[in-house]
Amino acid sequence: MAIRQMFAYICVRNAVQAIDFYRRAYGAVERVRLAEPGGRIGHAELQLGHTTLMVSEEYPEFDIRSPLAYGGTPVTIHLQVDDADQVITRAVAAGATLETPPQDQFYGERSGAIRDPFGHRWSIGHHIETVSPEEIQRRYRELIKG
C-alpha cells in the first residue's frame, strides 16, 4: 500500500464565512462546493498552494462537530509559506486571533500561530536555516534547560 496524498478535512460552523476567511487570509481558491437545499455545506474543497483543504459544516446528527463545540482543538495545522510575518498579519486582519507572534525558532524556521474564527489553530512558518537533526536536538536541550 502506498499513500499518495493526505488532506486536512476540517469541520466549521458557518462554512460560507470560513471559506471567505481562508480566501482572504491564505489566498485559498474554492474548487468544489456541495450545499444542501437549506444552505448547509456538506463538503467544500479549497486549494491552498499545492494542498487541498476540505471543509464541512457541523453535522451533530453524525457526531461531526467543529472545535467550537469542544472549546478548543488538539490539532494544529501547519502552513509552510514564503513569508510567515505577512501571512500571519493577513490572517489577523481577516479575523484570526494572534496566539504566538512570528519569531525565529531553534529548528530553522520563522513561525507564529493564530487561531481562526472557527476554532482551528494554525502554525505558519517559513524556512530560515537548514539545521541537522543533531543540531536541532542540541538546541532543544539548551532551550529546555531554561
C-alpha positions in Angstrom: 0.0 0.0 0.0 1.3 3.4 -0.9 -0.2 6.6 0.4 -0.5 9.0 -2.5 -1.7 12.1 -0.7 -3.1 13.4 2.6 -5.7 16.1 3.0 -6.8 18.0 6.1 -10.6 17.8 6.4 -11.9 20.3 8.9 -15.4 20.9 10.3 -16.5 24.5 10.9 -19.6 26.4 12.0 -20.7 28.5 9.0 -18.7 27.2 6.1 -19.6 30.1 3.9 -17.8 32.5 6.3 -15.0 30.0 6.8 -14.4 29.7 3.0 -14.3 33.5 2.8 -11.9 33.8 5.7 -9.5 31.2 4.1 -9.7 33.0 0.8 -8.8 36.4 2.5 -6.3 35.0 4.9 -4.4 32.4 2.8 -5.4 33.1 -0.8 -7.5 29.8 -0.9 -9.3 29.1 -4.2 -12.6 27.3 -3.9 -12.8 24.3 -6.2 -15.9 22.4 -5.1 -18.9 23.2 -3.0 -21.8 20.8 -2.2 -24.6 22.5 -0.5 -27.9 21.2 0.8 -31.1 23.0 -0.2 -31.2 24.8 3.1 -27.6 26.1 2.5 -25.6 23.8 4.9 -22.4 22.9 3.2 -21.7 19.2 3.3 -18.4 19.4 1.5 -16.1 22.1 0.0 -12.6 21.8 -1.4 -10.2 24.7 -1.2 -6.9 24.9 -3.0 -4.0 26.4 -0.9 -0.9 26.3 -2.9 -0.3 22.6 -3.8 -2.6 21.4 -1.0 -6.3 20.8 -0.8 -8.2 21.7 2.4 -11.6 20.1 2.7 -14.3 21.8 4.8 -17.7 20.8 6.0 -20.3 22.3 8.3 -21.1 20.6 11.6 -23.3 17.5 11.4 -24.2 16.8 15.1 -26.5 14.1 13.9 -23.4 12.2 12.8 -21.2 13.4 15.7 -19.3 15.7 13.3 -18.5 18.9 15.2 -16.2 21.9 15.0 -13.6 22.9 17.6 -16.2 25.4 18.9 -18.3 22.5 20.1 -15.5 21.3 22.3 -14.0 24.6 23.4 -10.7 24.1 21.5 -8.8 21.7 19.3 -5.9 19.3 19.9 -4.8 19.7 16.3 -2.6 22.3 14.8 -2.4 22.8 11.0 1.0 24.0 9.8 1.3 26.1 6.7 4.8 26.5 5.2 4.8 29.8 3.3 7.2 32.3 1.8 6.7 35.0 4.4 5.2 34.0 7.7 5.0 37.5 9.1 3.0 38.7 6.1 0.6 35.7 6.1 0.0 36.0 9.9 -0.6 39.7 9.5 -3.1 39.0 6.7 -4.9 36.2 8.7 -5.2 38.5 11.8 -6.6 41.3 9.5 -9.1 38.7 8.1 -10.4 37.9 11.7 -7.9 35.4 13.2 -6.6 35.8 16.8 -2.8 36.0 17.2 -1.6 33.3 19.6 2.1 33.5 19.1 3.8 36.3 17.2 6.3 35.2 14.5 9.8 34.6 15.8 12.9 32.7 14.7 12.8 29.2 16.0 15.6 26.9 17.1 14.7 24.3 14.4 15.4 26.7 11.4 12.1 28.3 10.8 10.5 31.6 11.5 6.9 30.9 12.7 4.0 32.0 14.7 0.5 30.8 15.4 -3.1 32.0 15.0 -6.5 30.7 15.9 -9.0 31.2 13.1 -12.5 32.4 13.9 -13.8 28.8 13.6 -11.6 27.4 16.4 -8.8 25.9 14.3 -5.2 26.6 15.3 -2.7 27.3 12.5 1.1 27.4 12.8 2.5 29.5 10.0 6.2 29.5 9.1 8.9 29.9 6.6 12.4 28.3 6.3 15.3 30.5 7.5 18.1 28.0 8.2 18.9 24.3 7.4 19.6 22.6 10.7 20.7 18.9 11.1 18.6 16.7 13.4 21.5 16.5 15.8 21.8 20.3 16.0 18.1 20.7 16.5 18.3 18.2 19.4 21.2 20.1 20.9 19.4 23.4 20.6 16.2 21.8 22.1 18.1 20.6 25.1 19.6 24.1 25.6 16.1 25.6 25.3 14.5 23.3 27.9 17.4 23.9 30.3 16.0 27.4 30.6 
